[in-house]
């Protein structure tokens, strides 16, 4: 698992590449996000555009990272999920927990109450891709 971080308008964007599966990759993500929160970066966007596969342990790691940010008074949003990852989020009913975005600017805007946010419609996305596939 490779992690690259950058900041945009005070929000830390964490781009992950690889597979988020049981073992070292989930530990790396959990540890890095815990370090960021401990250092005061509590507004996070986890960009999963480079993640090719998420298993149940990876999903658990996402929930733990979300909880860590929330306990610190912050939030973590998800960006650029694959179709399979979105299906997994819906199957586990975690779309009620995570805010999911397909555009970085909308994800950033979601941290600012006075800005317009283009919500990502998970169900429409899945229906569209079912008819295509």
C-alpha positions as protocol buffer text, in pm:
chain_id: "A"
residue {
  index: 1
  type: UNK
  ca { x: 0 y: 0 z: 0 }
}
residue {
  index: 2
  type: UNK
  ca { x: 139 y: 334 z: -104 }
}
residue {
  index: 3
  type: UNK
  ca { x: 15 y: 653 z: 59 }
}
residue {
  index: 4
  type: UNK
  ca { x: 66 y: 1006 z: -70 }
}
residue {
  index: 5
  type: UNK
  ca { x: -68 y: 1304 z: 120 }
}
residue {
  index: 6
  type: UNK
  ca { x: -130 y: 1661 z: 26 }
}
residue {
  index: 7
  type: UNK
  ca { x: -329 y: 1949 z: 164 }
}
residue {
  index: 8
  type: UNK
  ca { x: -599 y: 2150 z: -6 }
}
residue {
  index: 9
  type: UNK
  ca { x: -768 y: 2440 z: 173 }
}
residue {
  index: 10
  type: UNK
  ca { x: -670 y: 2297 z: 510 }
}
residue {
  index: 11
  type: UNK
  ca { x: -807 y: 1952 z: 431 }
}
residue {
  index: 12
  type: UNK
  ca { x: -563 y: 1661 z: 415 }
}
residue {
  index: 13
  type: UNK
  ca { x: -616 y: 1441 z: 111 }
}
residue {
  index: 14
  type: UNK
  ca { x: -470 y: 1094 z: 152 }
}
residue {
  index: 15
  type: UNK
  ca { x: -431 y: 908 z: -179 }
}
residue {
  index: 16
  type: UNK
  ca { x: -394 y: 532 z: -144 }
}
residue {
  index: 17
  type: UNK
  ca { x: -265 y: 295 z: -411 }
}
residue {
  index: 18
  type: UNK
  ca { x: -271 y: -84 z: -390 }
}
residue {
  index: 19
  type: UNK
  ca { x: -499 y: -330 z: -219 }
}
residue {
  index: 20
  type: UNK
  ca { x: -664 y: -261 z: 115 }
}
residue {
  index: 21
  type: UNK
  ca { x: -669 y: -615 z: 250 }
}
residue {
  index: 22
  type: UNK
  ca { x: -593 y: -810 z: 567 }
}
residue {
  index: 23
  type: UNK
  ca { x: -231 y: -775 z: 669 }
}
residue {
  index: 24
  type: UNK
  ca { x: 20 y: -497 z: 635 }
}
residue {
  index: 25
  type: UNK
  ca { x: -182 y: -269 z: 406 }
}
residue {
  index: 26
  type: UNK
  ca { x: -466 y: -217 z: 654 }
}
residue {
  index: 27
  type: UNK
  ca { x: -213 y: -153 z: 932 }
}
residue {
  index: 28
  type: UNK
  ca { x: -31 y: 105 z: 721 }
}
residue {
  index: 29
  type: UNK
  ca { x: -350 y: 298 z: 648 }
}
residue {
  index: 30
  type: UNK
  ca { x: -477 y: 284 z: 1007 }
}
residue {
  index: 31
  type: UNK
  ca { x: -140 y: 389 z: 1147 }
}
residue {
  index: 32
  type: UNK
  ca { x: -93 y: 680 z: 906 }
}
residue {
  index: 33
  type: UNK
  ca { x: -441 y: 820 z: 957 }
}
residue {
  index: 34
  type: UNK
  ca { x: -402 y: 786 z: 1335 }
}
residue {
  index: 35
  type: UNK
  ca { x: -75 y: 982 z: 1311 }
}
residue {
  index: 36
  type: UNK
  ca { x: -242 y: 1255 z: 1106 }
}
residue {
  index: 37
  type: UNK
  ca { x: -527 y: 1288 z: 1356 }
}
residue {
  index: 38
  type: UNK
  ca { x: -284 y: 1290 z: 1651 }
}
residue {
  index: 39
  type: UNK
  ca { x: -96 y: 1573 z: 1477 }
}
residue {
  index: 40
  type: UNK
  ca { x: -418 y: 1775 z: 1451 }
}
residue {
  index: 41
  type: UNK
  ca { x: -523 y: 1693 z: 1094 }
}
residue {
  index: 42
  type: UNK
  ca { x: -881 y: 1590 z: 1168 }
}
residue {
  index: 43
  type: UNK
  ca { x: -1048 y: 1688 z: 839 }
}
residue {
  index: 44
  type: UNK
  ca { x: -954 y: 1409 z: 600 }
}
residue {
  index: 45
  type: UNK
  ca { x: -1040 y: 1290 z: 253 }
}
residue {
  index: 46
  type: UNK
  ca { x: -937 y: 935 z: 175 }
}
residue {
  index: 47
  type: UNK
  ca { x: -888 y: 910 z: -202 }
}
residue {
  index: 48
  type: UNK
  ca { x: -927 y: 544 z: -295 }
}
residue {
  index: 49
  type: UNK
  ca { x: -894 y: 597 z: -671 }
}
residue {
  index: 50
  type: UNK
  ca { x: -576 y: 388 z: -676 }
}
residue {
  index: 51
  type: UNK
  ca { x: -714 y: 105 z: -462 }
}
residue {
  index: 52
  type: UNK
  ca { x: -783 y: -201 z: -673 }
}
residue {
  index: 53
  type: UNK
  ca { x: -940 y: -423 z: -407 }
}
residue {
  index: 54
  type: UNK
  ca { x: -1089 y: -390 z: -57 }
}
residue {
  index: 55
  type: UNK
  ca { x: -1171 y: -693 z: 158 }
}
residue {
  index: 56
  type: UNK
  ca { x: -1360 y: -707 z: 488 }
}
residue {
  index: 57
  type: UNK
  ca { x: -1045 y: -621 z: 686 }
}
residue {
  index: 58
  type: UNK
  ca { x: -992 y: -318 z: 463 }
}
residue {
  index: 59
  type: UNK
  ca { x: -1349 y: -211 z: 519 }
}
residue {
  index: 60
  type: UNK
  ca { x: -1295 y: -251 z: 893 }
}
residue {
  index: 61
  type: UNK
  ca { x: -985 y: -33 z: 869 }
}
residue {
  index: 62
  type: UNK
  ca { x: -1190 y: 240 z: 696 }
}
residue {
  index: 63
  type: UNK
  ca { x: -1447 y: 229 z: 976 }
}
residue {
  index: 64
  type: UNK
  ca { x: -1171 y: 250 z: 1238 }
}
residue {
  index: 65
  type: UNK
  ca { x: -1012 y: 549 z: 1062 }
}
residue {
  index: 66
  type: UNK
  ca { x: -1350 y: 720 z: 1039 }
}
residue {
  index: 67
  type: UNK
  ca { x: -1407 y: 660 z: 1413 }
}
residue {
  index: 68
  type: UNK
  ca { x: -1062 y: 794 z: 1502 }
}
residue {
  index: 69
  type: UNK
  ca { x: -1126 y: 1118 z: 1311 }
}
residue {
  index: 70
  type: UNK
  ca { x: -1475 y: 1151 z: 1456 }
}
residue {
  index: 71
  type: UNK
  ca { x: -1355 y: 1102 z: 1817 }
}
residue {
  index: 72
  type: UNK
  ca { x: -1106 y: 1384 z: 1761 }
}
residue {
  index: 73
  type: UNK
  ca { x: -1387 y: 1614 z: 1648 }
}
residue {
  index: 74
  type: UNK
  ca { x: -1318 y: 1575 z: 1278 }
}
residue {
  index: 75
  type: UNK
  ca { x: -1443 y: 1379 z: 982 }
}
residue {
  index: 76
  type: UNK
  ca { x: -1323 y: 1153 z: 704 }
}
residue {
  index: 77
  type: UNK
  ca { x: -1483 y: 1146 z: 360 }
}
residue {
  index: 78
  type: UNK
  ca { x: -1425 y: 891 z: 83 }
}
residue {
  index: 79
  type: UNK
  ca { x: -1333 y: 984 z: -274 }
}
residue {
  index: 80
  type: UNK
  ca { x: -1305 y: 795 z: -605 }
}
residue {
  index: 81
  type: UNK
  ca { x: -1428 y: 451 z: -503 }
}
residue {
  index: 82
  type: UNK
  ca { x: -1438 y: 176 z: -763 }
}
residue {
  index: 83
  type: UNK
  ca { x: -1769 y: 17 z: -859 }
}
residue {
  index: 84
  type: UNK
  ca { x: -1685 y: -292 z: -654 }
}
residue {
  index: 85
  type: UNK
  ca { x: -1595 y: -81 z: -349 }
}
residue {
  index: 86
  type: UNK
  ca { x: -1922 y: 111 z: -376 }
}
residue {
  index: 87
  type: UNK
  ca { x: -2112 y: -218 z: -400 }
}
residue {
  index: 88
  type: UNK
  ca { x: -1933 y: -337 z: -85 }
}
residue {
  index: 89
  type: UNK
  ca { x: -2021 y: -14 z: 99 }
}
residue {
  index: 90
  type: UNK
  ca { x: -2388 y: -55 z: 1 }
}
residue {
  index: 91
  type: UNK
  ca { x: -2395 y: -427 z: 84 }
}
residue {
  index: 92
  type: UNK
  ca { x: -2264 y: -355 z: 435 }
}
residue {
  index: 93
  type: UNK
  ca { x: -2495 y: -52 z: 468 }
}
residue {
  index: 94
  type: UNK
  ca { x: -2199 y: 174 z: 533 }
}
residue {
  index: 95
  type: UNK
  ca { x: -2331 y: 434 z: 290 }
}
residue {
  index: 96
  type: UNK
  ca { x: -2518 y: 556 z: 600 }
}
residue {
  index: 97
  type: UNK
  ca { x: -2181 y: 619 z: 770 }
}
residue {
  index: 98
  type: UNK
  ca { x: -1950 y: 742 z: 496 }
}
residue {
  index: 99
  type: UNK
  ca { x: -1994 y: 1045 z: 277 }
}
residue {
  index: 100
  type: UNK
  ca { x: -1878 y: 938 z: -69 }
}
residue {
  index: 101
  type: UNK
  ca { x: -1771 y: 1173 z: -346 }
}
residue {
  index: 102
  type: UNK
  ca { x: -1656 y: 1132 z: -704 }
}
residue {
  index: 103
  type: UNK
  ca { x: -1513 y: 1484 z: -740 }
}
residue {
  index: 104
  type: UNK
  ca { x: -1236 y: 1621 z: -521 }
}
residue {
  index: 105
  type: UNK
  ca { x: -1373 y: 1976 z: -513 }
}
residue {
  index: 106
  type: UNK
  ca { x: -1711 y: 1853 z: -387 }
}
residue {
  index: 107
  type: UNK
  ca { x: -1538 y: 1649 z: -116 }
}
residue {
  index: 108
  type: UNK
  ca { x: -1340 y: 1957 z: -7 }
}
residue {
  index: 109
  type: UNK
  ca { x: -1652 y: 2175 z: -21 }
}
residue {
  index: 110
  type: UNK
  ca { x: -1833 y: 1931 z: 211 }
}
residue {
  index: 111
  type: UNK
  ca { x: -1617 y: 2058 z: 498 }
}
residue {
  index: 112
  type: UNK
  ca { x: -1741 y: 2415 z: 445 }
}
residue {
  index: 113
  type: UNK
  ca { x: -2112 y: 2467 z: 527 }
}
residue {
  index: 114
  type: UNK
  ca { x: -2147 y: 2775 z: 307 }
}
residue {
  index: 115
  type: UNK
  ca { x: -2031 y: 2600 z: -11 }
}
residue {
  index: 116
  type: UNK
  ca { x: -2229 y: 2414 z: -270 }
}
residue {
  index: 117
  type: UNK
  ca { x: -2179 y: 2038 z: -262 }
}
residue {
  index: 118
  type: UNK
  ca { x: -2248 y: 1805 z: -550 }
}
residue {
  index: 119
  type: UNK
  ca { x: -2358 y: 1487 z: -374 }
}
residue {
  index: 120
  type: UNK
  ca { x: -2258 y: 1155 z: -523 }
}
residue {
  index: 121
  type: UNK
  ca { x: -2569 y: 943 z: -582 }
}
residue {
  index: 122
  type: UNK
  ca { x: -2455 y: 590 z: -504 }
}
residue {
  index: 123
  type: UNK
  ca { x: -2777 y: 419 z: -613 }
}
residue {
  index: 124
  type: UNK
  ca { x: -2788 y: 597 z: -949 }
}
residue {
  index: 125
  type: UNK
  ca { x: -2422 y: 509 z: -1003 }
}
residue {
  index: 126
  type: UNK
  ca { x: -2486 y: 140 z: -936 }
}
residue {
  index: 127
  type: UNK
  ca { x: -2800 y: 131 z: -1154 }
}
residue {
  index: 128
  type: UNK
  ca { x: -2615 y: 299 z: -1440 }
}
residue {
  index: 129
  type: UNK
  ca { x: -2325 y: 55 z: -1421 }
}
residue {
  index: 130
  type: UNK
  ca { x: -2556 y: -247 z: -1395 }
}
residue {
  index: 131
  type: UNK
  ca { x: -2719 y: -159 z: -1725 }
}
residue {
  index: 132
  type: UNK
  ca { x: -2377 y: -99 z: -1884 }
}
residue {
  index: 133
  type: UNK
  ca { x: -2225 y: -421 z: -1752 }
}
